[in-house]
Amino acid sequence: MTAAAVRPAITQYVDREEKREAFRQDSLKAWESFRATGLHVSADEADSWMAQLEHGQDVEPPECHD
């Protein structure tokens, strides 16, 4: 295998790992925010909102609450 063939694979791997780490960090921040405030949206509220979006309705996301 040549360096030209390996380079794109390495680039894709690094990009994927950077995105995975960013997602992990965002998740940790969200968890810490929830633990500090208790604010959340229930799964039913999120599902209802996403169903409306799927049907082409331009609706605001549900409000976070305790």
C-alpha positions as YAML, in Angstrom:
chain: A
units: angstrom
residues:
- id: 1
  name: MET
  ca: [0.00, 0.00, 0.00]
- id: 2
  name: THR
  ca: [1.33, 3.42, -0.87]
- id: 3
  name: ALA
  ca: [1.31, 6.51, 1.29]
- id: 4
  name: ALA
  ca: [-1.15, 8.08, -1.15]
- id: 5
  name: ALA
  ca: [-3.59, 5.24, -0.48]
- id: 6
  name: VAL
  ca: [-3.15, 5.27, 3.29]
- id: 7
  name: ARG
  ca: [-3.37, 9.04, 3.81]
- id: 8
  name: PRO
  ca: [-7.14, 9.34, 3.05]
- id: 9
  name: ALA
  ca: [-7.91, 6.45, 5.39]
- id: 10
  name: ILE
  ca: [-5.95, 8.08, 8.19]
- id: 11
  name: THR
  ca: [-7.62, 11.43, 7.53]
- id: 12
  name: GLN
  ca: [-11.07, 9.81, 7.67]
- id: 13
  name: TYR
  ca: [-10.18, 8.00, 10.88]
- id: 14
  name: VAL
  ca: [-8.90, 11.18, 12.56]
- id: 15
  name: ASP
  ca: [-11.98, 13.15, 11.43]
- id: 16
  name: ARG
  ca: [-14.30, 10.44, 12.75]
- id: 17
  name: GLU
  ca: [-12.50, 10.27, 16.09]
- id: 18
  name: GLU
  ca: [-12.55, 14.06, 16.48]
- id: 19
  name: LYS
  ca: [-16.32, 14.07, 15.86]
- id: 20
  name: ARG
  ca: [-16.79, 11.21, 18.32]
- id: 21
  name: GLU
  ca: [-14.82, 13.11, 20.99]
- id: 22
  name: ALA
  ca: [-16.76, 16.33, 20.34]
- id: 23
  name: PHE
  ca: [-20.03, 14.38, 20.73]
- id: 24
  name: ARG
  ca: [-18.74, 12.85, 23.96]
- id: 25
  name: GLN
  ca: [-17.76, 16.25, 25.35]
- id: 26
  name: ASP
  ca: [-21.16, 17.74, 24.39]
- id: 27
  name: SER
  ca: [-22.88, 14.81, 26.09]
- id: 28
  name: LEU
  ca: [-20.89, 15.29, 29.27]
- id: 29
  name: LYS
  ca: [-21.69, 19.01, 29.31]
- id: 30
  name: ALA
  ca: [-25.40, 18.27, 28.81]
- id: 31
  name: TRP
  ca: [-25.34, 15.71, 31.64]
- id: 32
  name: GLU
  ca: [-23.62, 18.14, 34.00]
- id: 33
  name: SER
  ca: [-26.13, 20.85, 33.09]
- id: 34
  name: PHE
  ca: [-29.01, 18.47, 33.82]
- id: 35
  name: ARG
  ca: [-27.48, 17.45, 37.14]
- id: 36
  name: ALA
  ca: [-27.02, 21.11, 38.12]
- id: 37
  name: THR
  ca: [-30.43, 22.39, 37.01]
- id: 38
  name: GLY
  ca: [-32.75, 19.41, 36.61]
- id: 39
  name: LEU
  ca: [-34.04, 20.97, 33.40]
- id: 40
  name: HIS
  ca: [-35.01, 18.44, 30.76]
- id: 41
  name: VAL
  ca: [-37.39, 17.48, 27.97]
- id: 42
  name: SER
  ca: [-39.14, 14.12, 28.21]
- id: 43
  name: ALA
  ca: [-38.80, 11.48, 25.52]
- id: 44
  name: ASP
  ca: [-42.52, 11.88, 24.70]
- id: 45
  name: GLU
  ca: [-42.08, 15.64, 24.27]
- id: 46
  name: ALA
  ca: [-39.06, 15.15, 22.04]
- id: 47
  name: ASP
  ca: [-40.84, 12.46, 19.98]
- id: 48
  name: SER
  ca: [-43.88, 14.70, 19.50]
- id: 49
  name: TRP
  ca: [-41.69, 17.61, 18.38]
- id: 50
  name: MET
  ca: [-39.74, 15.42, 15.94]
- id: 51
  name: ALA
  ca: [-42.99, 13.97, 14.53]
- id: 52
  name: GLN
  ca: [-44.18, 17.50, 13.79]
- id: 53
  name: LEU
  ca: [-40.90, 18.28, 12.05]
- id: 54
  name: GLU
  ca: [-41.21, 15.10, 9.99]
- id: 55
  name: HIS
  ca: [-44.62, 16.30, 8.79]
- id: 56
  name: GLY
  ca: [-43.08, 19.55, 7.56]
- id: 57
  name: GLN
  ca: [-44.28, 21.74, 10.40]
- id: 58
  name: ASP
  ca: [-41.81, 24.44, 11.39]
- id: 59
  name: VAL
  ca: [-42.25, 24.32, 15.16]
- id: 60
  name: GLU
  ca: [-40.06, 25.42, 18.03]
- id: 61
  name: PRO
  ca: [-38.49, 22.73, 20.21]
- id: 62
  name: PRO
  ca: [-40.23, 22.02, 23.53]
- id: 63
  name: GLU
  ca: [-39.27, 24.09, 26.56]
- id: 64
  name: CYS
  ca: [-37.00, 22.52, 29.14]
- id: 65
  name: HIS
  ca: [-38.61, 22.08, 32.56]
- id: 66
  name: ASP
  ca: [-37.95, 20.50, 35.97]
...
